[in-house]
Amino acid sequence: MATRVVVSNTTPLIALAWLKQLDLLPTLFTTVHIPEAVRNEIRAKPQAVGGGELEAADWLIVVPVTNPLAVELLLDQLDLGESQAIVLAHENSADLLLMDERRGRRRALQSGLAVVGTLGILVEARQQKLIGPLRPMLDLLRKLPFHMSDALYSNVLYRVGE
């Protein structure tokens, strides 16, 4: 496995925990960093699905952002977790940013970051034969407040030959 350092926002962590696939992250990536705001979002909702699993993930490394001004500049468009995740990815020269939210992804891409979301992680895991069929997982994700159009659903299944 190539050395890959990633920074994650909250949603991919919660979605993967809900799917019981959180352990894909340390399998696919060497290091997974989260900013303090993401840790705080996880702790603020301990009853959320996967909250306990996320708290127990000792491979998840909380790293403080060192440039609060850069975070401030993003807050008019994004929430604190997304803003800190983008800034932290730049500060740590992360290979990849894990983020699902459309506005955050767009802003991260504009700033030169490589971005993948929950579905991209699942596709990579499926292609590496780390997990079984994706269709049941996608169906479960649709039960969450997780936006996935019918076209995206079909495209993801097509990409993995399902």
N, C-alpha and C positions, 0 to 999 in steps of 0.2 A: 504494500500500500504506500502510495506517495504521501509524504508529509503534508498535511493540510491543516491549517489553522482556520477555524471559522468563528464568527460571532453570530449569536442568535438573538432574535427578538422573541417575545413571549409566545405568540400564536403557534409557531411550529413545535415548540416544546409541549404545549398543552395538547395539541392535536395528536402528536406522536404518543404522548403518555396515555391519552384516551384510547388510542388504538393498540396499546400495550406494545409499542414499537420504539419506545424511547431509547432502548439500548442499541438501536441502529446508529445513533450519532457517534458514540465512541468506537464503533466498528468501522464506520465510514471515514471518520475524521480523527486526526491525531490529537487535536486540542479543541475544546469547545469553550469559548468565553462568552459571558453575558455581562452586560453593564448592571450597575446597582439598581437602576430603575426596573429592569426586567426581574431581578430577584425580588424587589419590593412588590411588583405586580403579582408574582407567584405567591408570596407570603400574605398578601392582602386578601386572597381568596383561598384559604386552606381547604375549604370544602369543595373547591373546583375539582373536577375529574383530573386525576394525575398529580394533584398538589403534593401529596405525601411522597409519591414516587420522585417528583422533581426535587423536593427538599433532600431526599436521600441520595441523589445522584452526585457522588463525590467527584466524579470526573468533570462536572460542570463548574467552571472556574469564574468566580465573580471578579471583575477587573474594573476599577474606577476609571471614569473618563477624566483626562487631564486638561481638557480644553472646554470649560463650561460655556465660554462665549460661542463656540461653534454649535453647541447644543441649543443655546438660546436662539440662534439664527434660524434653526429649523422648527422651533416650537410654534410658529405661526401657521405651519402647514401640517405638522405631525404631532403625535403625542410624545410624552417624555421617553418612554421605552424605545420607540422607533428612532427618535432623535439621538438618544445615547448610543443605540446599537450602530447607527450609521457612523457616528463620530468615532466610536471605539474601533470599528472595522478599519477606518483610515489610520487611526493612531497605532494600531497593532499590525498594520499591513496584512490584514486577514486575506486569505485566499478566496474566501466566500462569505457572504452575508446571508443568513437564513431569515427570510421575512416573507409573510404572506400578503400583508396589506398593500393594496394597489398603489396608493399615494406614496407610501414609504418605499416600495420597490422602484417606482418611477424616479423618485428623488435620489435613491442610492445609485441607480444606473446612470443618471445624469452626472453624478459625482465621480463616476469611473469605477464603481464597485461591481464585482460579479455577484449576482443574486440568484438564489434558488429558494423555493418555498417547500412546504410540506409535500406537495405532489411530486416535485422534482427529487426530493429525498427518497420517496417511495419508489419512483421509477428507477433511480440508480440502484436501490437495494434489490429490486426485482430483477434488474438486468444482471446484477452480480449473484443472483440466486440466493440471496440472504433471506428472502421472504417468499411466501406462496402467492397465489393469485391476488391481484389488486382490487378486483371488482367488489368483494365483500368489504374491504377497507374503505373504498370510495363511498359505498352505500352508507357505512357508519358515519363517515365525515359529513355526509349530507344531512344527518340528523342533528349535527352541531350547528351553531351559527357560523358556518363555514361556507363562504360563497364559492360555488362551483357551477358554472353554466353547463347546460347539456352538451354543448360543443366541446368544452374543456374535458368533461367526463369522458366523452367518446374519444377525444384525441389522446388522452392519457392511456386509455385501454388499448388503443391502436398502437401506440408507441411500444407497448410491452407484449403485443401479439395476443391480446385477449379479446 
